[in-house]
Each structure stands twice: as structure tokens, then as C-alpha cells.
Amino acid sequence: MAKDKGGRGRMLFLLALPFAVFLFSISVGRYPVSIDSLAGALWAQVSGAGMDTGQLALIRVRLPRTLLAMLVGASLSLSGVVYQGIFKNPVVSPDLLGASNGASFGAALAILVGSTSGQIQLSAFLGGVAAVALVAFMNRIVSRRSRSVVNLVLCGMLVSSLFNAFLSFIKFVADTETKLPSITFWLMGSLSSVTLADLPVFWLFLPAALLLLLVRFKVNILSMGDEEARMLGVNVRGYRWLVIVCATVLTSLSVSVSGNIGWVGLVVPHLARMLVGSNYGRLLPASLLIGSAFMLLVDTAARMLMTVEIPLSILTATIGAPFFFLLLVRTKRGFL
């Protein structure tokens, strides 16, 4: 009973965490904003009243960026934790099946041909979906002889390598004065250019995230192994592909908005597991909440630590690599 109360207390803390980080992040920066100013700007936006320059900047720049940082963090964390469950591997990340490399190639191709910001996002999203669709096609051919989750992982590695080669070719032929710097900067990850026009991607995030949360108890069973899941009456193939499709949508969506950001989908699930345990009933919501707060803190640091913005992937790798090393040390000692 005491243990259950402790678990509920942690979940309540995690529920409050993103909200607290949101208030902190939106109020700090080169131009600090009070909570009263935020409330006034939101009321002016809803009521249609006039806004001053500061309120316009808050609503059109800082608020969308803050919300999308939380969206990206939640998406990558959810994708990472469900992949770790269905593939029964704690070092799996959202780019396992090539979604990140496919999205990166799609964005780079759009930048090369001079597309608009919206077209770049669409191309990145479609590239990520196309990469996983190719994995599914290859896996279907391979699985005619033997059905194994290993085949799926190997097909993912092949497709990731293929799209990485395509990306390298795009960078090779890109103009070194204009296109190549744009591609390189985009690939390092940033939310500096997001606006109110980018917020509708929320409607793609919502159904995919909701589906994953609804089937989180099935992920518990899938993490036990295929044979055990079938004995319990679970449609292993159906639920696995449902999870993969939802995770692909979330990963491709994140990369299309923010660029390629590593480590979030690998590190955050482990942090959530240390706090709430390995039960996916709690682990998925916890990963979503921690991921949104973590990415928002990283983005806040990216815009405040230096006079120029630091690419997000640099910060996530700087934080993620040492954390993962500590995780390996704890694993060696038998604490995890």
C-alpha cells in the first residue's frame, strides 16, 4: 500500500513537472516575461483585443516554440519507450527503423530544391514515413521464409544506411555557399524558426500519442516475448505494427519540426524507468511527461547559454552521453 502511494506521488509530481517548466521557460530569456504579461497576452489573443509589440512576440514566437519543444520531447520519448518494449531491448531509440534518417533526407532534398518552410516540413515527414514503409516491405519479403523480430531490425538498419547514403549525396551536390550550411544547420536541430503556423501539427501528434497510451498494457505483454504474448491471446503482429506506425508518425513529426535530435528517445525512458519502474502502464505516461519537460529545458538552455543559439542535438548529446555512461555503471553494479 505504501509503495502504491509512493508511485502515485511520483506520478502527481510528473504531472506537475511540465507545467512548472512551461511557466519557467516562457518567462525567461533575453526579454523576461511575467506571468501577468503572459495571461494578458493570452486573453488578448482569445478576445481579439489589441496587443503591444511584446505581447505579439510572446504569442507568435515564444509560445509556439515552447509548446512545440514539449511536443517534440513527448513524441521522441514515447517512441523510444515503446520501441524498447516491443523490441525487448533497452538501448533501442526512435531511429531504429530509419524514420529519422528518412525524414532528414526528405528535409535535405527539399532544402536543396529551394522549398518553403512548410514544404520542408512536409517532405521530412513523408521521408520518415517512406523509410519505415520500405522497412515493412523488405521485412515482408524476408519473413516469407522466417518470421523474426530480428529481421525487422536488420531491415531497419539497411534502410537507415540507405537513406544516410542518400543524405550524404545531397550534401555532396549541394551548393557550399548557400544550401549546404542550411542543410547542416537543420540537421543539428533547432526550434528557432517555429511560428504559430506550425502548431497545427498538434493534431497529428494527438491521435498517435493517444493510441500508444491506450495500448500501453499490451506493450507490457509484448515485452515478455512473442510466445508468451500469443499464449495470453494478444495479436502480436497487429499490435506491434500499430505501435510502429504510431511511433513512426511521432518521430517523423518531431524531425520535421525540429530537425534530427538524438538521445532524447533513448535517455528519457531510462530516467522514467528509474522513477516509476518497468510497468508500461505508468512508464509510457511518465516518459511523455519527463520528455516534454526535458526537451523544453534543453531548448531554454539552447537560447540562453550563448549569444547565438546552440543546436539542440549538441546539448542532448552532451547531456545524454554522460547519463548513459552512469546508467551502464549502475547496470554493472546490479542496481538496474
SELO-871598 format. One line per 8 residues: number of its first residue (from 1); their letters; for each residue x, y, z of C-alpha. Coordinates in steps of 0.2 Angstrom, whole numbers, always signed. Layout:
BEGIN
NUM	a	X Y Z; ...
// end
This chain:
BEGIN
1	makdkggr	+0 +0 +0; +14 +12 +5; +23 +8 -12; +7 +11 -22; +6 +28 -13; +24 +32 -17; +20 +28 -35; +5 +39 -36
9	grmlflla	+15 +53 -28; +29 +52 -41; +15 +52 -55; +7 +68 -47; +25 +76 -47; +27 +71 -65; +10 +78 -70; +15 +95 -62
17	lpfavflf	+33 +95 -69; +29 +100 -87; +18 +114 -82; +31 +121 -70; +44 +120 -83; +32 +128 -96; +30 +143 -84; +48 +145 -81
25	sisvgryp	+53 +143 -99; +41 +155 -106; +45 +168 -93; +64 +168 -96; +75 +174 -110; +84 +190 -117; +67 +198 -114; +59 +191 -97
33	vsidslag	+41 +190 -97; +30 +190 -81; +16 +178 -78; +4 +193 -78; +10 +198 -96; +8 +180 -102; -10 +180 -95; -14 +197 -103
41	alwaqvsg	-7 +191 -120; -17 +175 -120; -33 +185 -115; -30 +197 -129; -27 +183 -142; -44 +175 -137; -54 +191 -135; -47 +199 -151
49	agmdtgql	-41 +214 -141; -26 +224 -147; -9 +218 -142; +8 +228 -140; +24 +223 -148; +30 +212 -133; +13 +203 -132; +14 +199 -151
57	alirvrlp	+32 +192 -149; +26 +182 -135; +11 +174 -144; +19 +172 -161; +37 +167 -156; +40 +161 -138; +23 +152 -135; +23 +142 -151
65	rtllamlv	+42 +137 -148; +38 +132 -130; +23 +121 -135; +32 +113 -149; +48 +109 -138; +36 +100 -127; +28 +91 -141; +45 +86 -148
73	gaslslsg	+51 +79 -132; +35 +70 -128; +35 +62 -146; +53 +56 -146; +51 +49 -128; +35 +40 -132; +43 +32 -147; +58 +27 -138
81	vvyqgifk	+50 +19 -124; +38 +9 -134; +52 +3 -146; +62 -3 -131; +46 -13 -126; +41 -21 -142; +59 -25 -147; +64 -30 -129
89	npvvspdl	+80 -20 -130; +84 -6 -118; +96 +3 -130; +84 +5 -144; +79 +23 -149; +66 +30 -161; +78 +30 -176; +79 +11 -176
97	lgasngas	+68 +8 -192; +75 +23 -201; +62 +36 -198; +75 +49 -193; +86 +46 -207; +72 +46 -219; +65 +62 -213; +82 +70 -213
105	fgaalail	+84 +65 -231; +67 +72 -236; +71 +89 -227; +88 +90 -236; +81 +86 -253; +68 +100 -250; +81 +112 -245; +91 +108 -260
113	vgstsgqi	+77 +112 -272; +73 +128 -263; +57 +124 -255; +47 +134 -242; +47 +130 -223; +31 +121 -224; +36 +111 -239; +52 +106 -230
121	qlsaflgg	+42 +100 -215; +30 +90 -226; +45 +82 -236; +53 +77 -220; +38 +69 -213; +34 +60 -229; +53 +54 -229; +51 +47 -212
129	vaavalva	+35 +38 -216; +43 +32 -233; +58 +24 -224; +48 +14 -212; +36 +9 -226; +51 +2 -235; +56 -7 -220; +39 -15 -219
137	fmnrivsr	+40 -20 -237; +58 -28 -235; +53 -37 -220; +38 -44 -228; +49 -52 -242; +61 -58 -229; +48 -65 -217; +41 -77 -231
145	rsrsvvnl	+55 -89 -225; +57 -85 -207; +47 -74 -195; +58 -65 -183; +59 -48 -175; +77 -48 -179; +73 -47 -197; +63 -31 -194
153	vlcgmlvs	+78 -24 -185; +90 -29 -199; +79 -21 -212; +78 -5 -202; +97 -5 -202; +98 -7 -220; +86 +6 -224; +94 +18 -212
161	slfnafls	+111 +16 -220; +102 +18 -237; +94 +35 -233; +110 +40 -224; +119 +37 -241; +106 +47 -250; +108 +61 -237; +127 +61 -240
169	fikfvadt	+124 +63 -259; +113 +78 -256; +126 +86 -245; +139 +82 -259; +130 +90 -273; +123 +105 -263; +130 +122 -265; +143 +125 -252
177	etklpsit	+139 +144 -250; +120 +143 -248; +112 +126 -247; +125 +115 -238; +126 +127 -222; +106 +127 -222; +106 +108 -223; +119 +106 -210
185	fwlmgsls	+111 +118 -198; +94 +110 -200; +101 +93 -196; +108 +98 -180; +91 +103 -173; +83 +119 -169; +66 +127 -165; +72 +145 -168
193	svtladlp	+61 +146 -184; +44 +139 -177; +29 +150 -178; +10 +149 -174; +8 +141 -192; +17 +126 -185; +5 +122 -171; -7 +113 -181
201	vfwlflpa	+5 +98 -181; -3 +95 -164; -17 +87 -172; -6 +73 -179; +3 +71 -163; -13 +69 -153; -21 +53 -161; -4 +44 -162
209	alllllvr	+1 +48 -144; -17 +43 -138; -16 +27 -146; +0 +22 -139; -6 +27 -121; -22 +16 -124; -12 +1 -129; +2 +3 -116
217	fkvnilsm	-4 -13 -106; -2 -23 -122; +16 -16 -124; +18 -24 -106; +13 -41 -113; +23 -39 -129; +39 -35 -119; +38 -53 -112
225	gdeearml	+41 -61 -129; +31 -66 -144; +27 -84 -137; +21 -78 -120; +10 -64 -129; +2 -76 -140; -2 -88 -126; -11 -73 -117
233	gvnvrgyr	-21 -71 -133; -13 -55 -140; -12 -52 -158; +7 -49 -158; +9 -44 -177; -6 -32 -176; -1 -23 -160; +17 -22 -165
241	wlvivcat	+13 -14 -181; +1 -2 -173; +15 +3 -161; +27 +5 -175; +15 +16 -186; +11 +27 -171; +30 +29 -166; +34 +32 -185
249	vltslsvs	+21 +46 -185; +28 +54 -169; +46 +53 -174; +44 +59 -192; +33 +73 -185; +47 +78 -172; +61 +78 -185; +50 +88 -197
257	vsgnigwv	+48 +102 -184; +64 +102 -175; +77 +93 -186; +87 +77 -180; +88 +77 -161; +97 +62 -154; +97 +54 -136; +80 +60 -130
265	glvvphla	+71 +44 -135; +85 +34 -128; +89 +43 -111; +72 +49 -106; +63 +31 -105; +78 +25 -94; +75 +40 -82; +57 +37 -81
273	rmlvgsny	+60 +18 -78; +71 +23 -63; +57 +34 -56; +41 +23 -59; +48 +6 -63; +46 -5 -78; +27 -7 -79; +22 +1 -96
281	grllpasl	+6 +6 -88; +15 +20 -79; +31 +20 -89; +23 +27 -105; +14 +42 -97; +30 +45 -86; +41 +46 -102; +29 +58 -111
289	ligsafml	+29 +70 -96; +48 +69 -92; +52 +70 -111; +41 +86 -113; +49 +94 -98; +67 +88 -103; +66 +95 -121; +59 +111 -115
297	lvdtaarm	+73 +114 -103; +86 +109 -117; +78 +122 -128; +78 +135 -115; +96 +132 -112; +100 +132 -131; +93 +150 -132; +100 +157 -116
305	lmtveipl	+118 +150 -114; +126 +160 -128; +123 +175 -138; +120 +163 -153; +108 +148 -152; +116 +131 -148; +109 +117 -159; +98 +106 -149
313	siltatig	+107 +90 -154; +123 +96 -147; +115 +99 -130; +106 +82 -130; +121 +73 -134; +131 +82 -121; +118 +78 -108; +114 +60 -114
321	apffflll	+131 +53 -116; +137 +55 -98; +120 +50 -92; +120 +34 -102; +138 +30 -95; +131 +32 -77; +117 +20 -82; +130 +7 -88
329	vrtkrgfl	+139 +9 -72; +124 +6 -62; +119 -9 -73; +136 -16 -70; +134 -15 -51; +116 -23 -52; +106 -8 -47; +95 -8 -63
// end
